């Protein structure tokens, strides 16, 4: 699930990251940003990375997970 927060571009990769999803039996998933990772395009210019849709852009800061390469 591509996602972005208010910290995107100031530590995390500028196009967003992928948090870990943990499905539960009733069909609701929990999201774990501690294990959020960068898309392949963060490491290789030959890949095109998806931008998170508006519904996946959080209006808060998430300071957990993998940071942008070189930071």
LUMMI-912395 format. One record per residue: residue number from 1; y, z, x of N, C-alpha, C in turn; chain. Coordinates in steps of 0.001 Angstrom, whole numbers. Each point is the difference from the previous one (the first is absolute). Example, Ala and Ser with C-alpha at 12.3 -4.5 7.8 and 13.67 -1.06 7.14 Angstrom:
2
1/-5690/7800/13190/1190/0/-890/1200/0/900/A
2/1050/-720/-350/1190/60/820/1090/730/-770/A
//
This chain:
71
1/-1174/0/855/1174/0/-855/1240/0/903/A
2/703/-1114/107/1217/8/806/1058/889/-652/A
3/625/842/796/1025/892/-541/1129/170/1007/A
4/1124/468/-485/1177/263/831/663/1270/-511/A
5/754/646/883/758/1187/-389/1386/-91/619/A
6/775/1024/-151/1351/19/566/-7/40/1529/A
7/-1157/264/618/-84/-5/1460/-427/-1361/541/A
8/-403/-923/-851/-451/-1311/447/1109/-685/794/A
9/-344/-425/1205/973/-640/884/670/960/955/A
10/-207/1313/-181/585/1009/900/-1096/829/648/A
11/-1104/-556/257/-1148/699/579/-1251/-749/-398/A
12/-318/-33/-1287/-1108/-852/-422/372/-1472/129/A
13/-985/-840/-25/220/-1442/74/970/-435/-1094/A
14/875/-942/318/1096/-364/-908/-436/-656/-1299/A
15/-1214/-522/-61/-457/-637/-1243/-833/943/-856/A
16/-249/1206/454/-807/948/-765/-1345/257/655/A
17/-777/875/-618/-1310/385/529/-1009/76/-1127/A
18/-1248/243/375/-1086/143/-960/-520/1435/29/A
19/227/785/-1038/-573/1346/-26/-1477/-58/-381/A
20/-731/1028/363/-1415/95/-356/-135/377/-1471/A
21/-874/-697/-705/-266/302/-1412/-1334/716/-103/A
22/-57/1009/-846/-1225/754/-236/-292/-10/-1499/A
23/-897/-910/-467/-335/-47/-1420/-715/1277/-437/A
24/225/389/-1224/-665/1167/-575/-836/-467/-1197/A
25/-964/792/-436/-877/-425/-1097/723/-468/-1275/A
26/1071/635/-460/595/-491/-1246/794/-1299/158/A
27/23/-588/1213/702/-1261/201/1441/146/452/A
28/387/1214/362/1344/251/528/-131/151/1502/A
29/907/-610/746/-66/85/1460/1084/912/540/A
30/-337/737/1044/1014/763/719/401/-835/1218/A
31/1233/154/428/524/-764/1127/283/964/1139/A
32/-507/-328/1184/158/854/1171/848/-728/1045/A
33/1251/383/138/887/-637/978/-247/486/1418/A
34/-768/1072/185/-313/444/1353/-794/-1059/756/A
35/-738/-808/-718/-801/-1054/613/583/-1385/-249/A
36/1274/-101/-356/627/-1300/-233/3/-799/1296/A
37/-282/-1295/-127/-59/-844/1193/846/-1255/-185/A
38/362/-615/1107/812/-1208/-8/-866/-1218/-308/A
39/567/-1018/-640/-742/-1244/-218/-138/-768/1322/A
40/-912/-967/43/-229/-783/1216/1273/-664/516/A
41/899/-385/-896/1210/-706/423/914/881/857/A
42/-211/1298/6/796/889/846/-345/-184/1478/A
43/-1178/-539/273/-486/-121/1372/-106/-1435/501/A
44/63/-965/-919/-198/-1389/388/873/-895/-871/A
45/887/-759/619/926/-856/-744/-676/-1162/-723/A
46/-1259/-294/309/-675/-1099/-681/-493/384/-1388/A
47/-21/1296/-323/-395/465/-1327/1227/134/-882/A
48/-157/-338/-1254/1053/246/-974/-360/1270/-756/A
49/943/898/-94/-260/1252/-687/602/17/-1394/A
50/-679/634/-941/546/99/-1350/1101/1056/-63/A
51/1005/-255/-812/1025/1003/-231/-386/782/-1249/A
52/170/1306/22/-353/807/-1165/830/-398/-1219/A
53/-632/-91/-1169/771/-291/-1210/915/1183/-336/A
54/963/-237/-837/966/1048/-382/-707/1249/-515/A
55/-1100/-166/-708/-718/1156/-554/-647/862/1078/A
56/-141/-522/1228/-598/757/1097/1029/463/1030/A
57/1265/-48/-356/1073/465/889/448/1379/-470/A
58/-338/1008/776/304/1384/-368/1456/334/293/A
59/600/790/-846/1393/415/186/67/1370/654/A
60/-835/175/1012/-38/1224/789/-487/-358/1386/A
61/144/913/934/-433/-231/1373/-1438/440/184/A
62/-802/-859/615/-1369/344/368/-62/-78/1518/A
63/-134/1144/647/13/62/1469/-1394/168/582/A
64/-1011/-308/-770/-1384/117/459/-555/-1382/295/A
65/-1103/-49/717/-703/-1245/252/438/-687/1279/A
66/-563/-1165/224/254/-774/1204/1442/-485/64/A
67/581/72/1165/1381/-452/217/-6/-1458/442/A
68/1169/-594/64/134/-1383/432/-430/-133/1455/A
69/-567/-1141/383/-384/-193/1397/1200/194/934/A
70/-225/687/1088/1058/211/981/868/1207/-256/A
71/-232/723/-1093/822/1206/-299/-787/1225/384/A
//
